[in-house]
Amino acid sequence: MVLSSAQTELGDKTIRKRVFSGVQPSGSLHIGNYLGAIGRFALFQEGYDCFYSVVDLHAITVPQDPVELRKRTVATAALFVAAGLDPAKACIFVQSDNPSHSELAWVLQCVATFGELGRMTQFKDKARGKKSVTAGLFTYPVLMAADILLYDTDVVPVGEDQKQHVELTRDLAERFNKRFGVTFKVPEPLIPTQGGRIMSLTNPSRKMSKSDEDPDSRIEVLDPPEEIARKFKKAVTDSGREVVYDPEKKPAISNLMTIYSLFSGKSLEEVRDAYEGKGYGVFKSDLAEIVAEKLRPVREKYSQLMSSGEIEDILKKGAERAYEISSAKMREVKEKVGLCSRLRL
């Protein structure tokens, strides 16, 4: 029997490989998040055993308004489902609802070294120019490692900017296994060949970001069609008027072409040929229509989930399953490192 890439053999059984991914509720999700993460999540749920988390513990590494954080946490989970995730096929939960994440993170902090955490490029980027940063921001990659390793994850869909964190996760898993005996699977990153890094509409040298102070730099998933059209109309372009993909010489239009390609399903060559001689104005107008229409069912499903309260029940059931799976792993970890577990919570 030939197994798919989503399956493996265990004795005489064929089992599905496991996927884990998480999204921070630190701001309104934009099309970069959609194309690189939540819009792709549903692709895995048919063949893999999927765990998707709203990682709110990661969000508090920087100051947050508590009321807004709770609202965004639920809203992010609702967008998971609105974008195509089926709670019957994928475990959807909030990270802080499962204490195993924090517990394993501490154990792994005692395995990680100060030097390797200090080399994390995302920490350097986020800490640059700040008068002070939290210890949580410094140890953030270890919590991410705990998120992944708790579930015997095989595959981690991430953007290129998170690859270093998955490499650290692999290092910590291998180090723990060598020191205490085989405990964790060593996961593999899965990085999209296109769409893993959508750039800002106002500065194509920077990644589209929820934290950018300029709201016109991003298209948010819940933006109405008229707002999407306005933002694309204002989006910066390069000199000339040719719709040509050239990230070096024409980074702005190349970024817009990538967005067009991913939302329309057309290749970059097809996009180029379709707008030969038409200029940027026609291209950006059509792009706005394509994106707005693609996101329309997501916005409608999101509104239904939030008004019905259904998302709360989904998150409760997801947290119960996540804890059931991860608590067994934590008991194993505690036993191997010498911690006493007198209670079976």
N, C-alpha and C positions, 0 to 999 in steps of 0.2 A: 504494500500500500504506500502511495506517495503522500506525505504529509504536506499541508500548506505551511507557509511561513508563520501562521498564527497557531500552529499546533505542534505538540511534541508527544513523545511516547513515554509512558511510565508503566513498566511491566507490560501487561496485555491491554492497557487502557490508552486511549488517545485523549489528551487533555488540552485545553486551550491555554495559550500563553497569556500572561497578564500584562496589562497596560496601566500605568499610573501617570496622571498629570494634574497640575493644579494651577489656579489663576487667582491672583490677588484681588481683593475687593477695594483697591486703593483709589479708585476713580471710575468714571464712566468708561465702559469698554468701547474701543474703537475698531475700525476695520482691520488694523494690524493685528489686534487680538483675535478677531474673527477669522482672518485668513490663516494666521499662524497657529491658532489654538482651537477655540471653541467651534469654529466652523468645520474643523477637521475631526473633532472628537467622535462624531457619529460614524465616521468611516471605519472605526475600529470595533464598534460594538457588535457587529455581526460575527466577526471571527475571533475576537479576543475577549477575555474576562477583564472588564474595564472598571477602574476606580478613578473617579474624577472629583477633585476636592476644591472648595473655595478656601484658599489658604489665608485665613484672617490673622493667624499668628504672625505670618510674615509681614502683614500690613502694619503691625504696631511697632516695627523696628524704627519707624519714623512717627512723629506725633499725628494722632488721629482724633477727630471728634467722635466720641463714643456713640452718640445717637446716629450720626451719619454712617459710621462704620457698620453698625447693625443693619441699617437700611440697605447699604450697598452689598452687604454679604448675601442677603436674601435675593436682591435684584440680580446679582451675578449668577446665583444658582438658577434663577428663573430663566436667564439667558442661555444657560447650558441646555435646558430642556427646549426652549423656544428655537434654538439652533439645530435641534434634531436628536438630542439624546433621549433615549427611552428608558425611564427608571426601571422598567422590567428587565432591561438588558444590561444596564450599567449602574454601578453603585455611585450615587451622587450624594455628597455629604460636606459638612463644614468641618474644617480641620480642628477647631477648638472644641468641637463636640466629642472628640476622641482624645482622651488624655494620654494615650499611648504615644502620640507624636512628640509631645514635650518630654515624656519619660525617656524615650529612646534617644532623643536629641541630646540629653544630658550625658547618657552613657557614651555616645559617639563623640561628644566634646572631650571626653576623657581619653579618647583614642586619637583624635585629630591633634595636629601640632599648630602652635602659634604661627610658625613660619609659613606653612602651606595656606593657612587662612589669610595671612597678610599678602599673599601673592595673587589673591582673587582679583581679577581686573574689575569686576562690577563693584566690589567694595571700594577700590581705589577711585573709580569714577564717581560713585555716590558720595564718598567722603571728601572729595576734592573741593577746596574752598570753604568748607564748613568749619566753624569754630569748635564744634564738638560733635561727636557721633556716638550712638549707643553701642554698648557691647553686643546687643542683639543684632545690629547691622553687621558687625564683624563676624558673628557666629551663624548668620543667616544660612550660609551654604550647608552647615551641619544639620540644621533643621530640615532643609530640603533633602538631604541624604536620608534622614530618618523617615520623612514622608514616603520616599521611594522604597527603602529597604524593608519597612514594616510589612509590606504586602507581597514579598517574594516577586517583585516586579521583574519582568523580562525586558520590556520595551518602554522607553520614556520619550514621548514626542516632545521635542523642545526646539526653540529657535537657536540659531547659531550663537547668540550671546549667552545662552545657558549651557553650552557644551562643556565649558570648564567645570561647572558645578556637577555635571553628571560624571565627569572624569574623577572629581574628588570623591563622589559617592562610590565609584568603583574602587578607588584606592582604599577608602575606609572599610568597605566590605571585605576586600582581600586581606587587609591588615587584621581586622577582627577575626576573620576565619582562620588566619595563620596563628594568631595568639590564643584563641579560645576554642578552636575547632569549627568545622564548617557549619555556618549558621545562616548566612545571607546569600541569596542569589546575586550574581554580579550583573547588573543591568546594562543594556545597550541603548545609547541615544539614537533617536530617529529624527533626523533633521531634514525638513522639506527642501527639495532642490530649488523651488521657487516659492516666494511668498513668506519665507521665514523672517524677512526683514523688510517691512514696509516703512518707507521714509516719510518724514514730515512734509506736509503740503506747502509750508512756508520756508522751510530750510532743508533741502534734500540731502544735506550732508549729515543730518541727524535723524535718528530713528523716530518714527511716530510714537508719541508717548502720552500717557494719561496725565503725567505731571507737568507737561508743557504749559506755561502760563498763557500762551496764546491759543484760545479754543479753535481758531481757524486753521491750526496746524494739523488737525485730525478730523476725520469723519467718524462720529460716534454711531454705534450700531442702532441706537434709538433716535437718531436725528430724523426729523420729518423730511419728505422729499424736497421741499423748498429750501431747507437749510443745507441739504446735501448739494443742491444745484448752486447755491450761493458760495459755498466753500470751494467747490471745484472751479467755479468761475474765477475766484480770487487766487487760486493756487498758482505759485510761481512757475514760470516756464523758462526755457533756455533761449539764447539768441537764435534767430532764424524762425521758420514756421513749419519745418519738416517734422512729421511724426515718425521718428527714427529711434530705434533702441540702441543707445550707446552710453552706458553708465559712466564712462570716463569723460566724454565730451558733452553729453547732454543728460546729466543725472536727473533733472527735474522731470522732463518728459518721459524718460526711461522708467521712473518710478510710477508715473501715471499709466504708462503702458502695461506695467506689471499688474497694477490693480485692475485694469480693463481686462487683461488676459485671464486673470484668476476668477473674476466675477462672471465673465462671458463664456469661459471655456474655450476661447479661441487662442491659437498660438500667437506669439509675438510677431511672427512673420505675417500671419493673417491680419492682425491689427494694423501693422505697417501698410500693407497693401490696400486695406480698406480706406485708409485716410491719405493716400498719396495725393498730394496737391490740394488738400482741403484745409489745411491749417489747424492751428490749435483750438480756435473757437468752436468749430463744429465738433472736433474730437472731445473736448471737455464737456460740451452739452450732452453728447451721446453717452459719455462715461457716467455722468450724473444720473441719467435715466436708467442705465443698466444697474448701477449700484442700488439706487432707490427701490427698483422693482425686486431685486434679489433679496433685499432686506425687509421688504413689506411683510411677508408671512412671519418673519422673526418678530417684528414689532407687534403684529396682531396676536400671535401666540403668547408673547410676553405679557401683554395687557390682560389676556384671559387668565393666565396663571396668577398674576398678582391680584386681580380682583376677586378670584374665587378662593384664594387661600390654599389652593392645592399644593403649592410649593412647600409649605410647612410640613405637610404629611410626607412628602417625598424625602425631605431632609431628615426627618425623624427616622424613617425606615432605613435610609442610607447610613445614618450614624450607627444604628444598631448593627447592621451588617459589617461595617468597617471595624467597629470595636470587637465584634466576634472574631473576625479574622486576625486582627492585629494583636489582640490580647494574648493569643496563643504564642505568637512570636515573642512578645515581651516576657512571658513566663520562661521561655527558652533562653532568652538573653540574660535574664536575671540569674538563672541557675548557673549559666556558664561563667558569669563574671563574679559569682560569689555573693550575690544579694539575696536576702531572705524574703520569701513571699508567703507570709502566714495567712493572708486573706486572699480569697478567690473572688475578686470583684467582677 
